[in-house]
Amino acid sequence: MKQDMPRQIENVCEVVKKHVHSKNYRFTEHALQRSFERSISFNDALYVLKYGILNEKKTTFDPKRKIWKYAILVEFVGMKS
């Protein structure tokens, strides 16, 4: 039996920005691991969450976990495209 996908969060970037601004967030074990692997500081991650935009092309649904994965991106000065 096919289960329905949950709806995507509308205005996900605005929701994320509100949580970051109010300090209502936590870094998960997964985020800590990925940050270390990619040499991304917490300040860099928070900057992306505060000022990034949603990349709808990279937003995907994980059917195993039944969650949406949102891609929030920002370009840094000197960053190669």
C-alpha positions as CSV (number, residue, x, y, z in Angstrom):
1,M,0.0,0.0,0.0
2,K,1.4,3.4,-1.0
3,Q,1.5,5.9,1.8
4,D,1.0,9.6,1.2
5,M,4.0,11.9,1.4
6,P,3.8,14.6,4.0
7,R,3.3,18.1,2.6
8,Q,6.4,20.2,2.2
9,I,6.9,23.1,4.7
10,E,5.7,26.3,3.0
11,N,8.3,29.1,3.2
12,V,10.8,26.7,4.7
13,C,13.6,29.3,4.7
14,E,11.5,31.8,6.7
15,V,10.6,29.1,9.2
16,V,14.3,28.1,9.5
17,K,15.4,31.8,9.9
18,K,12.8,32.3,12.7
19,H,14.2,29.3,14.6
20,V,17.8,30.4,14.2
21,H,17.0,33.9,15.3
22,S,15.2,32.7,18.4
23,K,18.0,30.1,19.0
24,N,15.4,27.3,18.8
25,Y,17.6,24.8,17.0
26,R,20.1,22.1,17.7
27,F,22.9,20.4,15.7
28,T,22.2,16.7,15.2
29,E,24.8,14.0,15.3
30,H,24.5,13.8,11.5
31,A,25.1,17.6,11.2
32,L,28.1,17.4,13.4
33,Q,29.6,14.5,11.4
34,R,28.9,16.2,8.0
35,S,30.3,19.5,9.3
36,F,33.5,17.8,10.3
37,E,33.8,15.8,7.0
38,R,33.3,19.0,4.9
39,S,35.3,21.4,7.1
40,I,32.3,23.6,7.7
41,S,32.2,25.6,10.9
42,F,29.0,26.1,12.9
43,N,29.2,29.8,12.1
44,D,29.2,29.0,8.4
45,A,26.2,26.6,8.8
46,L,24.3,29.3,10.8
47,Y,25.1,31.9,8.1
48,V,23.6,29.6,5.4
49,L,20.5,29.0,7.5
50,K,20.1,32.8,8.1
51,Y,20.8,34.1,4.7
52,G,20.4,31.2,2.3
53,I,17.7,30.5,-0.3
54,L,15.9,27.3,-1.1
55,N,17.2,25.3,-4.0
56,E,14.0,23.6,-5.1
57,K,15.9,21.4,-7.7
58,K,17.9,19.8,-4.9
59,T,14.9,19.4,-2.5
60,T,14.1,15.7,-2.3
61,F,11.8,13.3,-0.5
62,D,13.3,10.4,1.4
63,P,10.6,7.6,1.2
64,K,12.4,5.4,3.7
65,R,12.4,8.0,6.4
66,K,9.2,9.7,5.1
67,I,10.8,13.2,5.3
68,W,11.6,16.0,3.0
69,K,15.2,17.1,2.6
70,Y,15.5,20.7,1.8
71,A,18.6,22.3,0.2
72,I,19.4,25.8,1.4
73,L,22.2,27.4,-0.4
74,V,24.2,30.6,-0.3
75,E,27.1,31.8,-2.4
76,F,30.2,33.0,-0.5
77,V,32.6,35.5,-2.1
78,G,35.3,33.7,-4.0
79,M,33.2,30.5,-4.2
80,K,33.5,28.6,-7.5
81,S,30.2,27.7,-9.2
